[in-house]
Amino acid sequence: MLRYHTPIMLEEILGFLRPSSGKVYLDGTLGTGGHTEALLAESAPAGRVVGIDTDAESIEIARKRLAPYGERVLLVHGRYEQAREILSRHGLSKVHGVVLDLGISRVQLETPERGFSFSRQGPLDMRMDRGHGAPASRLLEDLNEDQIALLFRTYGEERRARRIAGAIVRRRKEKGGIMTTRDLVDAVFSTLPRQARRSRIHPATRVFMALRIAVNRELESLEAFLADLPDILHGGGRCCILSFHSLEDRIVKQRFRAWEKADVSSETTGADTSGGKPLFRRVRKKVVRPQEEEIRRNPLARSARLRIAERL
Ligand SMILES: C[S@@+](CC[C@H](N)C(=O)[O-])C[C@H]1O[C@@H](n2cnc3c(N)ncnc32)[C@H](O)[C@@H]1O
């Protein structure tokens, strides 16, 4: 099985964060530690990284991988939206740079028991933290048809949302639930004409992504984290956010833009600590996309969008 996730847009992120010795960085989505390892290597001999992940299994993989860095790395099982509290628990109030790499890692995706993948048979779980919350199968049991359709439409921009929701509710009655990844794929396929079942993008892609976002409350986490970001970054410190979904990217884009304009009256600005002055400047006004070469090497990079802001 795959050992590590391949960190995406690593060169670009290092270029923007410019890690250096003596500084402290936050990796809010540690995963299997790819970005963190590079930050540690680049900030030798005395740079430090606090790595947070909500997935205990990822933390364990990263812990072994990063052991050679000793006390320069601190790994915490928790949620990145609790970063402020986590940092203060460890005697830190601010950091010099932040990286967030949203979504799931390839290791999570390719582990069948996690239930993230439409191409692997397993329980329909999808929780990043298996110790908390309800699995996706439960969510599909608790929601009614309208709510399921709304979820697929909103988070997955799925055009067939209504039909798929109908198929799920029918299967629930006939078979007692959508308990496995296969059950969900079958429900999606049952709504498709035969020739549409072999499209370039797997027909269940959007449904799986939408469900994962809902199970893990991913957009809420991002909003909550951004509300605290001004308070945890030193002046001159940069935040790189890598997203893979247009709704996530929109949240980041709007927040960074509002902070640059000191639009503190806007609901999208979060904590108002600016007194009317801009809180951040956007290091790039436009979204940064991966190089073609990276996408060729790693197709998971295809939908990556990177935004960078600097605390003023
Ligand atoms: C794309 S992976 C990160 C991969 C990592 N950059 C690497 O190079 O290995 C995203 C990680 O974020 C974690 N994650 C997602 N939401 C989280 C949250 N709210 N708090 C903490 N970790 C979260 C997932 O468990 C996953 O391990």
The ligand as an ORCA input file, in Angstrom:
! r2SCAN-3c Opt
* xyz 0 1
  C      -4.420     16.680      1.491
  S      -4.059     16.027      3.056
  C      -2.575     16.815      3.522
  C      -1.372     16.164      2.977
  C      -0.074     16.742      3.471
  N       0.110     18.116      3.049
  C       1.113     15.884      3.054
  O       2.005     16.400      2.367
  O       1.123     14.704      3.384
  C      -5.211     16.818      4.097
  C      -5.135     16.370      5.528
  O      -5.903     17.299      6.297
  C      -6.561     16.600      7.313
  N      -7.692     17.434      7.720
  C      -8.819     17.699      7.055
  N      -9.613     18.533      7.750
  C      -8.953     18.820      8.901
  C      -9.227     19.650     10.030
  N     -10.358     20.349     10.122
  N      -8.291     19.733     10.994
  C      -7.128     19.028     10.910
  N      -6.824     18.216      9.878
  C      -7.719     18.125      8.873
  C      -6.917     15.271      6.710
  O      -7.090     14.280      7.701
  C      -5.698     15.007      5.816
  O      -4.755     14.217      6.473
*
